[in-house]
Amino acid sequence: MRSKLSKGFLATLRLAVSCLEEFNRERGLSLRVNRATSNDVGCNMLNRKEIIEYFSDWKLNNDEREFLTRHASRYAILLRIVTRIVKKISATRNKRVYILDVGPHFLTELLAQSFSNTSITTLGYKNTRLYSEDHIATHLEFNLNLAQYVEKWPELQKYDLVIMAEVIEHLYTSPKLVLKYVRTLIKPNGYLLIQTPNAVAIHKRLKMLMGHNPYEMIRETVENPGHFREYTLNELKIIGKQAGLVVEYFQYNNYLIPGIMFHNAVKIITGIMRSFRQGITVVYRNQKAK
């Protein structure tokens, strides 16, 4: 009996230590952003409800409307992080902040509406149903899968911040090659923000335990083939380091609704074990050479 109790206690202790280690690993930029702070950098920071309301009069199809509803919380989280980055850049450089948004989408419109002291360039495939071209300084049509060919890398100006939100998982080219190219687009001490699904989120683990593949088949459309590869936080750290980038900040989040992640039991588990959450956000810095 004592042996069983001891084993149970040790297992609980190991779990507690693991949770504390996870808590301590999440670090970096302060996310304590309120509307007063956001106004300092010309930001009209939107919450989930305001994001959905903003697009209420847009002529979106059912799939687009559903996508927006599911991802509005993710956009709100991303805007808070971008606010901190823009504020940090503005404080040190005291000028307009140049942003490159990779894979223009709803976020492109939200960035343009949220920040008055930025210039936004987009890279990827156009989808102007989801944002207004009037807000965009320049657009470059380029498939990042071609980053595997150095001779095809387009030369662009350098940016203070490059955003790849829900992009990297859609690429079949090695992320190491992709980020090596992207790094050439970032100013010294500029930032790269990546937001992507967590490959080992709890709902995917549960599906595997039940004998189901948690990842969908590659789709038959070239324009939207789905996810080729999802990543863990540790993999994203390694990939960034291989590309010459330094991790400035990272966090796990639950933000997609509705879904299994919002059942009460799962909410409790992911509240303790952050690495079980749905999504990962990583901010890298292009450290200036000494």
C-alpha positions, 0 to 999 in steps of 0.5 A: 500500500505504501509503495503504491502511495509513494509511486502515486506521489512521485508521479504527481510530483513529476507532473507538477515539476513538468507543469512548472517547467512549462510555465517558466519556459513561456517568456519574452515580450510582455503581453500586458496591452490595453487600449491606452497602450495601443493608442501610443503606437497608433493601434486600434486594437480589436477583440474577437467580437469587434473583428467579427463585427468589422467584416459583418457587411463584407460579401463573404461566402459561407466557408469564409464566414465560418473561417473568420468566426473560428479564427477571430480569437487567433487574430485578436491574440496576434494583434496584441503581439504585433502591438507590442512589437510595433511599440518596441520598434517605434520606440527605438527607431522613431519612424514608420514601421514596415510590415511584410504580411505573408499569405494575405488574408483577413489579417491583412485588412485587420493590420491595415485598420489597426495600425496607422503608423505602418506600411504593409506589403504582402507576399503570396497569392492575392485574395482581395475578397478578404482585404482591400488593396487600397491599404497595401503599399505593394504586393509580390506574387511569389510561392515560398515553396520556390525558396528551395532555389536560391537563384529564384529568391526575389530581392525586396526591401527589408522590413521591420516585421515579417508575419507568417500567420498560418503559413508555414504548415501549408508549405512542402519546402523545408522550413529551414530553406524558407526561413533562410530566405525570409531572414534576408527580408528582415532588417537587423534587429527586426522581427519574424512572427510565426503563428501555426497549429501545434502538431502535438495538441491534445485533440490530435493526441486523443485522435491517435490514441483512438487509432485515427490520423489527426491530420487530413489528407492533402487536398486536390486543389493546388490553391489550397492543398491543406497542411503538408507538415505541422510543427512542435515548439521545439522544432520551430526553435531549432528551425529558427536557429538554423536560419540564423534567427533568435527566439524572442518570445513564444506562447501556446494558445487555445483559440479555435472555436467551437471544438473539442478543445473547449470541453471543460476537461480539456480546458483544465488539462491545457490550462496546466499543460500548455504544450497541449494547446491548439496553437503556437506563436513564436517571435524571432529576432534577426539579431544584428551581427556584432 
